[in-house]
Amino acid sequence: MTKLINLPGVIVENIQDAEETLIVSVRVQEKTAKCPRCGHTSRRLHQNKRHLLLGYL
C-alpha cells in the first residue's frame, strides 16, 4: 500500500475498512523534520493531525 499511495518518505502502517470508510494510518520515515514556520530542525512531534478526505477514491 505504501507504493500505491506514492508519497516519498511516507510509510503506511495500518489500513482499516469501516463500512464505507477506509482508514489509513501513516508515518514518516525520517526521524527529524524542519518546522515550516521557523526552519528549526527537531526530533520531537509538534503536532498529530487526522484528516478526512472525501471523494478521492
Order of alpha helices (4+ residues) and beta strands (2+ residues): alpha-beta-beta-beta-beta
